[in-house]
Amino acid sequence: MAKKGKKEVPAMSTSSLPDIVFMLLFFFMAATTMREVDPEVSVALPEAHEVTQLDKKDLVNIWVGMPLNAKEGEDALKIQLNDKTGEVNMVQEFVKEAAATKQVDDLKTLTINLRVDKEATVGLLTDVKQELRKADALTISYAARTKDNQ
């Protein structure tokens, strides 16, 4: 009663393979976020012992650092407000526009995330903070990278 001969393994069906590929493609297209702002200044973040992740819902970033297209010997720090570099006196107007864009009624609920180069002067940072105070944006956080414990 035993069958003689070898059993052949049936060929695997590849008819559903295009469906799987397109499902993966659509998943990655839906799950990927694109960078909202192109950096125009380079910022070397300082190190911190304890770093917390912020909610991006009511968050506005202000960068203070060296311009990427700086000439050799130029050491002036620039402020980047969204897609353009600006001066300190533009910070107040920028924060109010960002609050209107994010539909925030009270500026006190808006978090300003300062990404400041570790070589930045305290004077420039103080000027930016004074402008934020005038705009009534009092919730400020500082971006940092975690310190590696060695």
N, C-alpha and C positions, 0 to 999 in steps of 0.2 A: 503494500500500500504506500510505500514511501515514493515520493516524486524524485525522479532522477533529473539532474541538470541544475544549473545555477539559476537563482532568481535575479532578475534584472531590476535595478532601482529605476523607478519612473523618472523622467526628466522633470526638472522643476519649471513650473509655469512662471514666465516673466511678464505676463500680460498686465499685472497690477503695478509693475515697477514705475512706469511714468506717473501714475497717480501718486505714489509715495514720494517721488521726487518733487512733484509740484506742491504737495502738501508741506513738505519741508521748506521749500522755497517761500511759500506764502507765510509760514510760521515765522521764519527769520525776517521777512520783510515787515511783518506786523510787530515783532518783538524788538527790533532794532530802533534805537533813538539816534537821531542825527544831531551833530553839534550845532547848537543854536547860534553861537557867536564864534567867529574866527579870531584867534588871538593876534593882537598887534603889538603886544609887549611881552617880554619874557619875565617870568616871575620865579625866583628861587625861593620856595616857601621855607620858613623857619621850621625847626623841629619842636615837637611838643611831647610831653609824657603821656597825656591823655587826650584823645581825639574822639569827638562824637559826630555821628552822621546827622546832617540836617535834612529836614523836609524841604523839597524843592518847590512846594506849592507857592508860598509867599516869600520867595527868596530872590534878591537882586544882587548881582555880583558887580563889584568895582575892583578893577585891577590897577595896581601901582607898580611899575617896573620899567626896565630898560626897553626902548622901542626895538623891534626886530630889525628895522631898516636903519639903525643908528650908524652914523659915520664913525670912522675910527677916531678916537680921542674925545668923542662926544659922550658925556656922562650924565646928561640931564634925564631924570626920571619923568615918565609920562603917566597920565591917568587914562585908562580905557573905560569908556562908558558904552556898553554894548558893542556896536560895530565901529566905533570911531574913537580916536584919542581926543582928549579935551583938556581943558584947564580946570583949576579948582573952582572957579566961579560958575561952572556949568553943572556942578554936582547937584545943587538944590533943584534945578529945573529937571534934571534927569530923573531924580528920585520921584518927583511928582508925576512925571510922564509914566514911569514904570508902575506906580501905584494905580494910575488910571488904566493902564493896559491890563494889569492883573485884577482889576475891579476891586481894589481894596479901599474901603471907606476911611478907615482909621490907619494913619501911617504908623501908629505904634504897634500894629500887628504885623507890619512888613519887616522882614529881617534883611538887613544889609550885610552881605558877606564881603569882607575886605580881603582881597588876595594881594598882600603886600610883599614885595621883595625883601629879603632879610637884610639887604644893604641900604634900604630906604632910610631917609632921614626922618627924625621925629617931627621936625618942623612941617614937612609936607603932609605927614599923616595927621598932625594936629589941625592943619588947615582943612583937610578933607572932613575930619570929625566935626569941626566948627560949622561947616556948610551943612552937614547932616543934621546937626542940632538946630540950625535955622529952618531946615525943612521939616522939623519935628519927627524925624526918623531916628528914634532913640534905641532901637534894638539892633545891636551891632555884634557880629561874630567875626572872628579872624580865622582864616584858613591856615592850616598847618599840616605837616606830614608827621607821621608817627616816628618817634625816636626809637632806633634799634638798640635794644639792651644787649650789650656785648660783654 
